[in-house]
Amino acid sequence: MSQSAPPPAQPPAQPQPQPEPVDGNPYAQQSADVVPPAPQPGAVPPPPAPGAPYGAVPAPAPVRSNVGLGLVAAFAAAVVAGGVYGAIIGLTKHEIGWAAVGVGFLVGLAAGRLGGRNPVLPVASAVLSLGSVYIGQLVGEAMIGAKETPLSFSELFFQHFDVLQEAWKADADPLTFVFFAIAACVAFTGAKKAAH
């Protein structure tokens, strides 16, 4: 009697990957080895799907808001603009309205462009432009005083600042305060517009 050996054990069969349904239709199947044809050079792309006549809508631009950078930029612009404004007053011996507008514009532009849309920046720009116009007018007074007295500009501005302020008060008229208002208004609106 001969015995036969049992057949060797075979590993369980692995399930074969099934083709995926196409477009949600379980009866239409796509083979795994089928590659869609590449578009031909110069070919016109297919029209957008119904309901989206203009294609995808781009994502909105991210909102910039860097208050610190905006304040530093506005302060630097206020210092520079105040110095230039004072030099114009000192050279011409007159307050010039467009120069006050320029001070406000530069301060607001710097704050809005570098700081973004933070609501603090227009208010800070207006305050800084007021200070810039005031310092500019004092610089102008010191330049004029240095020409009319034996004291130098730096002596008047740094050692006799109280005398300089008294001279500014004596020379101030309603137009002086109009320039303050113009600069503050331009800085406020300029910061809001530059942030967009």
C-alpha positions as a printed NumPy array, in Angstrom:
array([[  0.   ,   0.   ,   0.   ],
       [  1.389,   3.24 ,  -0.852],
       [  0.437,   6.402,   0.714],
       [  0.4  ,   9.596,  -1.135],
       [  1.724,  12.742,   0.441],
       [ -0.69 ,  15.537,   0.963],
       [ -0.273,  18.4  ,  -1.474],
       [  1.816,  21.311,  -0.153],
       [ -0.164,  24.116,   1.477],
       [ -0.541,  27.125,  -0.752],
       [ -0.741,  30.656,   0.61 ],
       [ -4.168,  32.222,   0.512],
       [ -4.841,  34.087,  -2.703],
       [ -4.405,  37.85 ,  -2.559],
       [ -7.398,  39.789,  -3.802],
       [ -6.701,  41.387,  -7.14 ],
       [ -7.181,  45.172,  -7.336],
       [-10.42 ,  45.973,  -8.986],
       [-10.768,  48.865, -11.405],
       [-12.328,  51.959,  -9.827],
       [-15.738,  53.201, -10.944],
       [-15.57 ,  56.134, -13.336],
       [-17.617,  59.261, -12.542],
       [-19.529,  57.409,  -9.833],
       [-20.932,  54.931, -12.358],
       [-20.285,  51.388, -11.021],
       [-20.794,  49.85 , -14.486],
       [-18.245,  52.043, -16.257],
       [-14.794,  51.019, -15.127],
       [-11.39 ,  52.425, -15.936],
       [ -8.419,  50.175, -16.352],
       [ -5.382,  50.941, -14.174],
       [ -3.042,  50.928, -17.146],
       [ -4.997,  53.466, -19.232],
       [ -3.363,  56.911, -19.2  ],
       [ -5.359,  59.908, -20.408],
       [ -3.843,  61.51 , -23.502],
       [ -1.618,  64.549, -23.01 ],
       [ -2.945,  67.845, -24.361],
       [ -1.518,  68.809, -27.73 ],
       [  0.621,  71.971, -27.976],
       [ -1.492,  74.924, -28.984],
       [ -4.716,  73.113, -28.129],
       [ -7.549,  75.115, -26.648],
       [ -8.497,  73.937, -23.15 ],
       [-12.025,  72.631, -22.69 ],
       [-14.658,  75.11 , -21.557],
       [-15.322,  75.402, -17.816],
       [-17.953,  73.211, -16.234],
       [-21.537,  74.462, -16.201],
       [-22.256,  76.718, -13.256],
       [-18.714,  78.11 , -13.254],
       [-18.588,  80.295, -16.378],
       [-15.489,  82.202, -15.305],
       [-13.422,  79.398, -13.836],
       [-12.185,  79.23 , -10.296],
       [-12.342,  82.35 ,  -8.171],
       [ -8.899,  83.31 ,  -6.842],
       [ -8.491,  83.331,  -3.084],
       [ -8.636,  86.793,  -1.516],
       [ -5.313,  88.409,  -0.727],
       [ -4.192,  87.885,   2.849],
       [ -4.793,  90.831,   5.15 ],
       [ -1.562,  92.512,   6.142],
       [ -1.389,  93.784,   9.678],
       [  1.977,  94.592,  11.182],
       [  1.299,  97.38 ,  13.656],
       [  4.853,  97.578,  14.951],
       [  6.386,  97.99 ,  11.517],
       [  3.696, 100.502,  10.55 ],
       [  4.308, 102.623,  13.651],
       [  8.083, 102.595,  13.18 ],
       [  7.702, 103.554,   9.516],
       [  5.228, 106.328,  10.366],
       [  7.538, 107.687,  13.09 ],
       [ 10.553, 107.684,  10.752],
       [  8.512, 109.398,   8.033],
       [  7.279, 111.986,  10.567],
       [ 10.838, 112.836,  11.641],
       [ 12.102, 113.183,   8.065],
       [  9.027, 115.077,   6.835],
       [  9.102, 117.406,   9.853],
       [ 12.738, 118.258,   9.147],
       [ 12.047, 118.961,   5.48 ],
       [  8.963, 121.01 ,   6.366],
       [ 11.01 , 123.053,   8.849],
       [ 13.737, 123.632,   6.285],
       [ 11.138, 124.916,   3.795],
       [  9.764, 127.308,   6.408],
       [ 13.268, 128.427,   7.399],
       [ 14.32 , 129.079,   3.804],
       [ 11.128, 130.833,   2.674],
       [ 10.145, 132.423,   6.023],
       [  6.546, 131.32 ,   5.296],
       [  4.361, 128.369,   6.156],
       [  3.387, 126.598,   2.963],
       [  0.169, 124.602,   2.891],
       [  1.224, 121.98 ,   0.342],
       [  4.221, 121.146,   2.511],
       [  1.891, 120.326,   5.435],
       [ -0.151, 118.166,   3.066],
       [  3.074, 116.427,   2.072],
       [  3.917, 115.731,   5.72 ],
       [  0.552, 114.082,   6.318],
       [  0.726, 112.168,   3.059],
       [  4.181, 110.721,   3.764],
       [  3.326, 109.691,   7.315],
       [  0.049, 108.039,   6.268],
       [  1.617, 106.344,   3.26 ],
       [  4.447, 104.858,   5.324],
       [  2.072, 103.578,   8.005],
       [ -0.44 , 102.077,   5.582],
       [  2.011, 100.475,   3.166],
       [  4.177,  98.82 ,   5.794],
       [  1.639,  98.333,   8.564],
       [ -1.427,  97.16 ,   6.702],
       [ -5.072,  97.581,   7.63 ],
       [ -4.86 ,  97.786,  11.393],
       [ -7.314, 100.466,  12.628],
       [ -4.703, 101.883,  15.024],
       [ -2.47 , 103.054,  12.184],
       [ -4.645, 105.85 ,  10.704],
       [ -5.123, 107.373,  14.164],
       [ -1.428, 107.047,  14.992],
       [ -0.567, 108.568,  11.607],
       [ -2.756, 111.59 ,  12.316],
       [ -1.157, 112.114,  15.744],
       [  2.361, 111.68 ,  14.376],
       [  1.689, 114.125,  11.549],
       [  0.505, 116.724,  14.085],
       [  3.772, 116.32 ,  15.983],
       [  5.72 , 116.409,  12.729],
       [  4.135, 119.684,  11.611],
       [  4.72 , 121.197,  15.065],
       [  8.393, 120.17 ,  15.144],
       [  8.76 , 121.339,  11.55 ],
       [  7.4  , 124.754,  12.466],
       [  9.824, 124.933,  15.413],
       [ 12.718, 123.963,  13.127],
       [ 11.649, 126.773,  10.792],
       [ 11.513, 129.23 ,  13.715],
       [ 14.999, 128.151,  14.797],
       [ 16.376, 128.609,  11.274],
       [ 14.851, 132.07 ,  11.016],
       [ 16.06 , 132.964,  14.536],
       [ 19.592, 131.8  ,  13.739],
       [ 19.704, 134.282,  10.851],
       [ 18.423, 137.172,  13.008],
       [ 20.364, 136.521,  16.24 ],
       [ 23.957, 135.654,  17.077],
       [ 22.826, 132.194,  18.251],
       [ 23.203, 129.162,  16.012],
       [ 20.364, 126.845,  15.007],
       [ 21.492, 124.089,  17.395],
       [ 21.813, 126.554,  20.311],
       [ 18.303, 127.853,  19.701],
       [ 16.744, 124.438,  19.162],
       [ 18.477, 122.48 ,  21.926],
       [ 19.501, 125.059,  24.56 ],
       [ 16.755, 127.687,  24.248],
       [ 13.79 , 125.512,  23.287],
       [ 11.471, 127.435,  25.646],
       [ 12.324, 130.73 ,  23.892],
       [ 11.709, 129.004,  20.564],
       [  8.252, 127.869,  21.701],
       [  7.406, 131.403,  22.86 ],
       [  8.408, 132.75 ,  19.449],
       [  6.225, 130.081,  17.792],
       [  3.23 , 131.064,  19.962],
       [  3.724, 134.728,  19.057],
       [  3.866, 133.924,  15.33 ],
       [  0.996, 131.377,  15.321],
       [ -2.192, 132.458,  13.6  ],
       [ -5.381, 130.615,  12.587],
       [ -3.717, 129.441,   9.368],
       [ -1.081, 127.656,  11.454],
       [ -3.776, 125.469,  12.994],
       [ -5.406, 124.893,   9.61 ],
       [ -2.117, 123.331,   8.497],
       [ -2.23 , 121.054,  11.532],
       [ -5.741, 119.92 ,  10.636],
       [ -4.847, 119.382,   6.969],
       [ -1.804, 117.269,   7.822],
       [ -3.744, 115.125,  10.314],
       [ -6.643, 114.583,   7.902],
       [ -4.36 , 113.667,   4.999],
       [ -2.367, 111.282,   7.215],
       [ -5.538, 109.559,   8.463],
       [ -7.029, 109.037,   5.006],
       [ -3.645, 108.273,   3.455],
       [ -2.988, 105.449,   5.906],
       [ -6.397, 103.909,   5.177],
       [ -5.982, 104.126,   1.402],
       [ -2.375, 102.919,   1.354],
       [ -3.334,  99.786,   3.286],
       [ -5.589,  98.464,   0.484]])
